Amino acid sequence: KAGVTQTPRYLIKTRGQQVTLSCSPISGHRSVSWYQQTPGQGLQFLFEYFSETQRNKGNFPGRFSGRQFSNSRSEMNVSTLELGDSALYLCASSLDDTRRGFFGQGTRLTVV
Amino acid sequence: GQQLNQSPQSMFIQEGEDVSMNCTSSSIFNTWLWYKQDPGEGPVLLIALYKAGELTSNGRLTAQFGITRKDSFLNISASIPSDVGIYFCAGQLQGGGSNYKLTFGKGTLLTVNP
C-alpha cells in the first residue's frame, strides 16, 4: 500500500508570492491533517479535513488555507508569502481519526 | 495555544544504555502518541496510548499513559545506533474540534554513540 505522498518535496519562493502544496493520502483514508514544522515552534497544527469538510483549524492567519477533493487528496495554499513561512509542511492521513495518522515526507518550503 | 512540555531537549548516550523521556501538560489528554522523526522524513508513529495508566511496548520501546492523563513517558532499552533521531510526544484533547488535531511536544534529540 503506497504511503502518504506530498509534492513537491522542495520549493523556493519569493516573498509576496503564493504557493500550493499537495498531499495524496493513503488509499481509503478520508482524513488529512496539515502541520507546519519549524526549529523554533516545532510541529504546529494547521487544519484537518474529512470528506471535503474542514473539521478543525489551528491558529494561523487567513493566508493559510486548504481544501480537500472528493478523492481525499488535499491541497494547502499560502498567499503573500513571508520569510517566516519557511518551514517543513507535513500532512498526515488516517481513516477517520487523527490519532492514527500516517505522515508524508513533507514539503520543504524556503521563502527568500 | 496548548503546549506540551517535553524533556529532555537532547540526550547523548552510549550504545546499550537505556533512555527515558517524558511529556507533561497542564491539560488532560485522552490520547498520547510517541513519534520518531529521522532527518528529511516525516514523523513515524511508534506507540499509541488511549487509556490512563496504560503501559504499551513496541520491541525495545515502552510508553505509559500517566494516571493523571497529563503526562506520558517513553523508555528505550538497550539503545542502538539506529535509535538516533528526534522523538516527539503528541496528545489529543477530547471534545469537539479538538478530536481532530494533535498537539506536539518540541522533541527530544537522541544521539547514540557506538
Chai-1 contact restraints between the chains, C-beta under 6 A:
chainA,res_idxA,chainB,res_idxB,connection_type,confidence,min_distance_angstrom,max_distance_angstrom,comment,restraint_id
A,G42,B,F104,contact,1.0,0.0,6.0,A-B,restraint_1
A,G42,B,K106,contact,1.0,0.0,6.0,A-B,restraint_2
A,L43,B,F104,contact,1.0,0.0,6.0,A-B,restraint_3
A,F45,B,K101,contact,1.0,0.0,6.0,A-B,restraint_4
A,E48,B,Y100,contact,1.0,0.0,6.0,A-B,restraint_5
A,E48,B,K101,contact,1.0,0.0,6.0,A-B,restraint_6
A,R55,B,Y100,contact,1.0,0.0,6.0,A-B,restraint_7
A,N56,B,G97,contact,1.0,0.0,6.0,A-B,restraint_8
A,N56,B,Y100,contact,1.0,0.0,6.0,A-B,restraint_9
A,N56,B,K101,contact,1.0,0.0,6.0,A-B,restraint_10
A,N59,B,G1,contact,1.0,0.0,6.0,A-B,restraint_11
A,L90,B,G42,contact,1.0,0.0,6.0,A-B,restraint_12
A,T98,B,Y100,contact,1.0,0.0,6.0,A-B,restraint_13
A,T98,B,L102,contact,1.0,0.0,6.0,A-B,restraint_14
A,R99,B,T31,contact,1.0,0.0,6.0,A-B,restraint_15
A,R99,B,Q92,contact,1.0,0.0,6.0,A-B,restraint_16
A,F103,B,G42,contact,1.0,0.0,6.0,A-B,restraint_17
A,F103,B,P43,contact,1.0,0.0,6.0,A-B,restraint_18
A,G104,B,G42,contact,1.0,0.0,6.0,A-B,restraint_19
A,Q105,B,E41,contact,1.0,0.0,6.0,A-B,restraint_20
A,Q105,B,G42,contact,1.0,0.0,6.0,A-B,restraint_21
A,G106,B,G42,contact,1.0,0.0,6.0,A-B,restraint_22
